[in-house]
Amino acid sequence: MNTVSADEILDRAHVVSLPMRVRFRGVTTREALLIDGPAGWGEFAPFLEYEPAEAANWLRAGIEAAWAGFPDPLRDHVEVNATIPAVSAEQVPEILDRYPGCRTIKVKVAEKGKTLADDIARVDAVREARPGAVIRVDANRGWTVAEALEAARALGPLDYLEQPCASVEELAEVRSTLQRSGIFVRVAADESIRRADDPFKVAELRAADVAVVKVAPLGGVRPLLDITARLRASQMDVTVASALDTAVGMNAGFAAVAALPRFEDDDALDVPPAAAGLATGSLFLADVAPERELVDGFMSTAPVIPELSRVEELAAAPDRKDWWFQRVREALKFIQ
């Protein structure tokens, strides 16, 4: 795919600001630059603190969606997980009500200003509201090794701890200690893959059981599929997730999980992909397209098309539009 020019991108660009239902990842509004391209809509929405070199992958992903489109899908519906922000335990049932039928719940933990007791209460509230649910917790690098081990014991049973610590070496220590202690909690890597110079180090050091992969930070659907193939070859499971994407960015996530190669177990039965972290649209009060229908914990992988009336209503302020346009120009320098 040839790189397009800044003018070609910006001539097709719309900058939007989506209000959040609750504070998530420290923000109450989510800004994004959307590209109405010849092959479809693409999104460029790296988090505000990311420097241009890191933002370049997000731009690659947006260009891929807008100019190349997505690979052919292998499945038309996929299971998704519910996502619970670092809210009080009292708010958990209301948020879970937005995820009918979801059997896997991802809970944010280790938020600044919160305690392990807060995390325990939040997870307990999930168990009470959704008995039998499979629970994942995401610490976003918020714990030390000792804190992660304490949390694993206090919060279990869990599907996995997602990015409990900052470094790959720390993940490896947490994983090996859990195994030696007979605590059956898997370790998942997110930032150690999507924000790493070497996304395969987690496999080489046996630092994680699960790879959480996201389209935009990895540069597009096709790069994600390439990375996933190598990680699966190292016996790592895979969860496809979003990076707080708008409905446009979510199209790419669903395209990725829809295109994951089929995987058969020892009995030659097709194993469906792990519940994807792609139902985060409910975190927004408004979006550029109608929210995907969630039926019994599953969503369609078909792309949704933004409504121009919504795009206009959610348009960011002129100064923010200028800021995002400049960000495209700066990130594009790392692609050309």
C-alpha positions as CSV (number, residue, x, y, z in Angstrom):
1,M,0.0,0.0,0.0
2,N,1.5,3.3,-1.1
3,T,1.5,6.1,1.4
4,V,-0.9,8.9,0.6
5,S,-0.1,12.5,1.1
6,A,-1.2,14.7,4.0
7,D,-3.5,16.7,1.7
8,E,-5.2,13.5,0.5
9,I,-5.9,12.5,4.0
10,L,-7.0,15.9,5.3
11,D,-9.3,16.6,2.4
12,R,-11.3,13.6,3.5
13,A,-10.9,14.1,7.3
14,H,-13.4,14.9,10.0
15,V,-12.4,15.5,13.6
16,V,-15.0,14.4,16.2
17,S,-15.3,14.6,20.0
18,L,-17.3,11.9,21.6
19,P,-18.7,12.3,25.2
20,M,-18.1,9.4,27.6
21,R,-20.6,7.9,30.0
22,V,-18.0,7.6,32.7
23,R,-14.3,8.6,32.9
24,F,-12.3,5.9,31.1
25,R,-8.5,5.9,30.8
26,G,-8.6,9.4,32.5
27,V,-10.8,11.1,29.8
28,T,-14.4,12.2,29.6
29,T,-14.3,12.9,25.9
30,R,-12.7,10.9,23.1
31,E,-11.3,12.8,20.2
32,A,-10.6,11.1,16.8
33,L,-9.8,12.0,13.2
34,L,-12.0,10.1,10.8
35,I,-11.1,9.6,7.1
36,D,-13.8,9.0,4.5
37,G,-11.6,7.1,2.1
38,P,-12.1,5.5,-1.3
39,A,-12.2,2.0,0.3
40,G,-14.1,2.9,3.4
41,W,-13.8,4.9,6.6
42,G,-10.5,4.9,8.6
43,E,-9.7,6.3,12.0
44,F,-6.6,8.1,13.4
45,A,-7.0,8.4,17.2
46,P,-3.8,7.9,19.1
47,F,-4.1,8.9,22.7
48,L,-3.2,12.6,23.3
49,E,0.1,11.9,25.1
50,Y,1.6,9.8,22.3
51,E,4.5,11.2,20.4
52,P,4.4,11.3,16.5
53,A,6.6,8.2,16.1
54,E,4.2,6.1,18.1
55,A,1.2,7.8,16.5
56,A,2.4,6.8,13.1
57,N,1.2,3.2,13.5
58,W,-2.3,4.5,14.3
59,L,-2.1,6.5,11.0
60,R,-1.0,3.5,9.1
61,A,-4.1,1.7,10.4
62,G,-6.3,4.5,9.4
63,I,-4.8,4.7,5.9
64,E,-5.2,0.9,5.5
65,A,-8.9,1.1,6.3
66,A,-9.5,4.1,4.1
67,W,-7.5,3.1,1.0
68,A,-6.9,-0.7,1.1
69,G,-10.0,-1.9,3.0
70,F,-10.0,-5.1,5.1
71,P,-9.2,-8.8,4.4
72,D,-12.1,-11.1,3.6
73,P,-13.9,-12.3,6.8
74,L,-13.9,-15.9,7.9
75,R,-16.8,-15.4,10.4
76,D,-19.8,-13.1,10.6
77,H,-20.4,-13.0,14.3
78,V,-18.0,-13.1,17.3
79,E,-18.3,-13.2,21.0
80,V,-17.4,-10.0,22.9
81,N,-16.6,-9.2,26.5
82,A,-18.2,-6.6,28.7
83,T,-15.9,-3.8,30.0
84,I,-16.2,-2.3,33.5
85,P,-14.2,0.9,34.1
86,A,-12.7,1.7,37.5
87,V,-16.0,2.7,38.9
88,S,-17.5,2.2,42.4
89,A,-19.0,-1.2,43.1
90,E,-22.4,0.4,43.2
91,Q,-22.2,1.4,39.6
92,V,-21.3,-2.1,38.3
93,P,-24.8,-3.5,37.8
94,E,-26.0,-0.5,35.8
95,I,-22.9,-0.8,33.5
96,L,-23.3,-4.6,33.1
97,D,-26.9,-4.0,32.0
98,R,-25.5,-2.5,28.8
99,Y,-23.9,-5.9,28.0
100,P,-26.7,-8.4,27.7
101,G,-25.6,-12.0,27.4
102,C,-21.9,-11.3,27.8
103,R,-20.3,-14.3,29.6
104,T,-16.8,-12.7,29.8
105,I,-16.2,-9.5,31.8
106,K,-13.1,-7.3,31.7
107,V,-12.7,-5.2,34.8
108,K,-10.3,-2.2,35.1
109,V,-8.2,-2.3,38.2
110,A,-5.1,-0.6,39.7
111,E,-6.4,2.9,38.8
112,K,-4.6,5.8,40.4
113,G,-6.3,6.9,43.5
114,K,-8.0,3.5,44.0
115,T,-7.0,0.7,46.3
116,L,-6.9,-3.1,46.1
117,A,-10.0,-3.1,48.3
118,D,-11.8,-1.0,45.7
119,D,-10.8,-3.5,43.0
120,I,-12.0,-6.4,45.1
121,A,-15.3,-4.7,45.7
122,R,-15.7,-4.0,42.0
123,V,-14.9,-7.6,41.0
124,D,-17.2,-9.0,43.7
125,A,-20.0,-6.8,42.4
126,V,-19.4,-8.3,38.9
127,R,-19.7,-11.8,40.3
128,E,-22.8,-10.9,42.2
129,A,-24.5,-9.3,39.2
130,R,-23.3,-11.9,36.6
131,P,-22.9,-15.3,38.4
132,G,-20.6,-17.7,36.6
133,A,-19.0,-15.0,34.4
134,V,-15.4,-15.4,33.3
135,I,-13.5,-12.4,34.7
136,R,-10.4,-10.7,33.3
137,V,-8.8,-7.8,35.1
138,D,-6.7,-5.1,33.4
139,A,-4.1,-3.2,35.5
140,N,-2.6,-1.2,32.6
141,R,0.9,-1.6,34.2
142,G,-0.3,-0.3,37.5
143,W,1.2,-2.9,39.9
144,T,4.6,-4.0,41.1
145,V,5.3,-7.7,41.0
146,A,4.5,-8.1,44.7
147,E,1.2,-6.1,44.2
148,A,0.3,-8.2,41.2
149,L,0.8,-11.4,43.1
150,E,-1.3,-10.1,46.0
151,A,-4.0,-9.0,43.7
152,A,-4.1,-12.4,41.9
153,R,-4.7,-14.1,45.2
154,A,-7.3,-11.7,46.3
155,L,-9.2,-11.3,43.1
156,G,-9.2,-14.9,41.8
157,P,-10.5,-17.0,40.2
158,L,-9.7,-15.1,37.0
159,D,-9.3,-15.8,33.3
160,Y,-6.2,-13.6,33.3
161,L,-4.4,-10.6,34.6
162,E,-3.9,-8.2,31.8
163,Q,-0.6,-6.2,31.8
164,P,-0.2,-6.3,35.6
165,C,3.3,-4.7,35.5
166,A,5.2,-2.4,33.2
167,S,8.1,-4.5,31.9
168,V,8.2,-7.9,30.1
169,E,10.7,-9.1,32.7
170,E,8.2,-8.3,35.5
171,L,5.4,-10.1,33.6
172,A,7.7,-13.2,33.4
173,E,8.3,-13.0,37.1
174,V,4.6,-12.8,37.9
175,R,3.8,-15.6,35.6
176,S,6.5,-18.0,36.9
177,T,5.6,-17.2,40.5
178,L,1.9,-17.8,40.0
179,Q,2.8,-21.2,38.4
180,R,5.1,-22.2,41.2
181,S,2.5,-21.2,43.8
182,G,-0.2,-23.3,42.2
183,I,-2.3,-20.2,41.4
184,F,-4.1,-20.9,38.1
185,V,-4.3,-17.3,36.7
186,R,-2.9,-16.6,33.3
187,V,-0.9,-13.5,32.4
188,A,-1.8,-11.4,29.4
189,A,0.3,-8.8,27.7
190,D,-1.1,-5.6,26.1
191,E,1.3,-2.6,26.3
192,S,4.2,-5.0,26.2
193,I,3.1,-5.9,22.7
194,R,1.5,-2.8,21.2
195,R,4.0,-0.3,22.7
196,A,7.1,-2.4,22.4
197,D,10.0,-2.1,20.0
198,D,9.9,-6.0,20.0
199,P,6.4,-7.3,20.3
200,F,7.7,-10.9,20.3
201,K,9.8,-10.5,23.5
202,V,6.9,-11.6,25.6
203,A,6.9,-15.0,23.8
204,E,10.7,-15.3,23.9
205,L,10.8,-14.8,27.7
206,R,7.6,-16.8,28.3
207,A,6.2,-13.8,30.0
208,A,2.6,-14.2,29.1
209,D,0.0,-16.8,28.2
210,V,-2.3,-14.4,26.2
211,A,-1.6,-11.6,23.7
212,V,-4.1,-8.7,23.7
213,V,-3.8,-7.2,20.3
214,K,-5.2,-4.0,19.0
215,V,-5.4,-2.9,15.4
216,A,-4.5,0.8,15.5
217,P,-1.3,0.5,17.7
218,L,-0.1,-2.3,15.6
219,G,-0.5,-0.5,12.3
220,G,-3.5,-2.1,10.8
221,V,-5.5,-5.3,10.4
222,R,-2.9,-7.0,8.2
223,P,0.1,-6.3,10.5
224,L,-2.0,-7.5,13.5
225,L,-2.7,-10.8,11.7
226,D,1.0,-11.3,10.9
227,I,2.0,-10.6,14.5
228,T,-0.8,-12.8,15.8
229,A,0.4,-15.7,13.6
230,R,3.8,-15.6,15.2
231,L,2.5,-15.3,18.7
232,R,0.1,-18.2,18.2
233,A,3.1,-20.3,16.9
234,S,4.7,-19.6,20.3
235,Q,1.6,-21.2,22.1
236,M,0.1,-17.9,23.1
237,D,-3.6,-17.3,23.0
238,V,-5.0,-14.2,21.4
239,T,-7.6,-11.6,22.4
240,V,-8.5,-8.9,19.9
241,A,-9.5,-5.7,21.7
242,S,-10.1,-2.0,21.0
243,A,-8.2,1.1,21.9
244,L,-11.3,3.1,23.0
245,D,-12.2,3.4,19.3
246,T,-15.1,5.1,17.8
247,A,-17.6,3.1,15.6
248,V,-15.2,3.6,12.7
249,G,-12.1,2.3,14.5
250,M,-14.2,-0.6,15.8
251,N,-14.8,-1.7,12.2
252,A,-11.1,-2.5,12.0
253,G,-11.2,-4.5,15.3
254,F,-14.1,-6.6,14.0
255,A,-12.4,-7.1,10.7
256,A,-9.3,-8.4,12.5
257,V,-11.1,-10.9,14.7
258,A,-13.3,-11.9,11.7
259,A,-10.1,-12.7,9.7
260,L,-8.2,-14.6,12.3
261,P,-7.2,-18.0,10.8
262,R,-9.3,-20.9,11.9
263,F,-7.9,-22.9,14.7
264,E,-8.7,-26.6,15.4
265,D,-8.3,-28.4,18.7
266,D,-7.0,-32.0,19.1
267,D,-10.5,-33.3,18.1
268,A,-10.4,-31.3,14.8
269,L,-13.1,-29.0,16.1
270,D,-13.0,-25.3,15.2
271,V,-12.2,-23.2,18.2
272,P,-13.8,-19.8,18.1
273,P,-11.7,-16.7,18.9
274,A,-11.6,-15.6,22.5
275,A,-14.2,-13.1,23.5
276,A,-13.1,-9.9,21.9
277,G,-12.8,-6.6,23.7
278,L,-14.8,-4.8,21.1
279,A,-18.1,-3.9,22.8
280,T,-16.8,-0.6,24.2
281,G,-19.2,1.5,22.1
282,S,-21.5,1.5,25.1
283,L,-18.9,3.6,27.0
284,F,-19.9,6.6,24.7
285,L,-22.9,8.7,25.2
286,A,-22.9,9.4,21.4
287,D,-21.0,8.0,18.5
288,V,-20.8,8.6,14.7
289,A,-22.9,5.5,13.9
290,P,-25.6,3.5,15.7
291,E,-24.3,1.2,18.3
292,R,-23.8,-2.4,17.1
293,E,-26.5,-4.8,18.3
294,L,-25.4,-7.1,21.1
295,V,-27.3,-10.4,21.1
296,D,-26.5,-13.1,23.7
297,G,-23.0,-11.8,24.0
298,F,-22.2,-11.8,20.3
299,M,-21.9,-9.0,17.7
300,S,-21.8,-8.9,13.9
301,T,-18.5,-8.3,12.2
302,A,-20.0,-6.4,9.3
303,P,-18.7,-2.8,9.1
304,V,-21.0,0.1,10.1
305,I,-21.1,3.3,8.1
306,P,-21.0,6.6,9.9
307,E,-23.9,9.0,9.6
308,L,-22.8,12.3,8.3
309,S,-25.4,14.1,10.5
310,R,-23.8,12.5,13.6
311,V,-20.3,13.4,12.4
312,E,-21.3,17.0,12.0
313,E,-23.1,17.1,15.4
314,L,-20.0,15.6,17.1
315,A,-17.5,17.8,15.3
316,A,-14.6,19.0,17.5
317,A,-13.9,22.7,18.1
318,P,-11.9,24.4,15.3
319,D,-8.8,24.6,17.4
320,R,-8.9,20.9,18.1
321,K,-9.4,20.2,14.4
322,D,-6.3,22.2,13.6
323,W,-4.4,20.3,16.3
324,W,-5.4,16.9,14.8
325,F,-4.5,18.0,11.3
326,Q,-1.1,19.0,12.5
327,R,-0.8,15.7,14.2
328,V,-1.4,13.9,11.0
329,R,1.3,15.8,9.3
330,E,3.8,15.0,12.1
331,A,2.9,11.3,12.2
332,L,3.1,11.0,8.4
333,K,6.8,11.9,8.5
334,F,7.5,8.6,10.2
335,I,5.7,6.6,7.4
336,Q,7.1,8.2,4.3
